[in-house]
Amino acid sequence: MSNNDFLTMSEKRCAYLKQKRKEMRLTVDKLAERIGVSPSTIKNIEAGNNEVKAWVLYELSKLYGVSMNDLWTGGRFPLAEECHNAKTIADLKELAVKFNNILATLR
């Protein structure tokens, strides 16, 4: 992934990013200063009004002590939890359909 790659943020991801900033007791201004972006960039990312560059997501993941995957998925991957809780083959087949539908939206 290069610094020019953009990642589209969902509402869940935006809320998770804001939550992590607040957990660290950082203001928008302080966070922006720490990772080298403008405060308006942070506000726009958290509001879902902006795409986030991969390098910004990387810097946030380092600062917050979480993986980029956690930031990208909003802290968890629901299908993984559902898969763990599946009881039957039919449950797993249903999850496979959900997963394929998710993949289709990413193409």
N, C-alpha and C positions, 0 to 999 in steps of 0.2 A: 504494500500500500504506500503510495507516495503522499507527500504533503498536499498535493492538489486534489486528492480523492475527497469527495464529499459524501457524507452519510446523512440520509434523510432521517429526521427524528420523529418518533410517534409521540403522542400526548403522554403515554406512560413513561417513555424514556425521559421526556422533559421534566415530568413531575419527580422522577427518581433523581435526576441531576440536581434539581432544586433542593430536594430532601437531603441529599448528601452534602450540599453546600451548607445548609442550615445546621446539620449535625456537626460540621466542622466549625460552626460559629463564625463563618466568613460572610462578610457583606459582599454584594456584587462587585463593588469597587476593589476590595481586598483580593478577591478571587481573580479578577481580571489582571490586577497587578502581578500576582504570583505566577500566572501562566503566560503573561505577555500579550494579552488582548485588551480591547477596549471594554469598558463596562457595558456599552450598548450591545456588544457581541454576546456577552453572557446573558443579558436580559432577553435578547432575541432568541437565543438557543433555548433558554428555559421556557419561553412563551411559545416555542414551536414556530416562530416566524423566520427562522434562519436554518440553513443547513450548517452542519458543523464539519469543519475540516478534520481529517483523521488525526493529524498531529495534536489538535486541541483535545480531542477525545482521549488520546494517549496521555497527554499531560494531566488531564482530569483524573484518569484512572490511577496514575502514580500518586497524585496528591491525596486522593480519597482512599487509596489502599485497596482498590477493588480491580477486578479484571476489566478489560475493554468489553468483554462479552457481557459482564454484569451491567455495565453502563448502557450497552447497546440493547439489552433485553429488558432493561428496567429492573434489574436485580434478580430475576429468576426466569426460568424457561418453563412455562406451564405445561407444555407437552411432556417434558421429562418427568414431572410430578405425576401426570396422568398415566404415563407409561408404567411408572413404578407401582401405581395403584391398580393397574389392569388385572382383572381376575380371569378373564376368558380370552380365547382366540378372537371371538367376535369383538371384544373390547379393543384388542390390538389392531384388528383390521380397521375399526372405526378411527383409531388414532392415526393409522397410516393414511387414511383419506384426508384427515385434517392436516397432516403434515404436508401431503402433496398439494393441498389447496394453498397452504402458506408459501410453499416453494413457488407455486405458479404466480403468486403476487409479486415475488421478488425478481422474476424474469423480465 
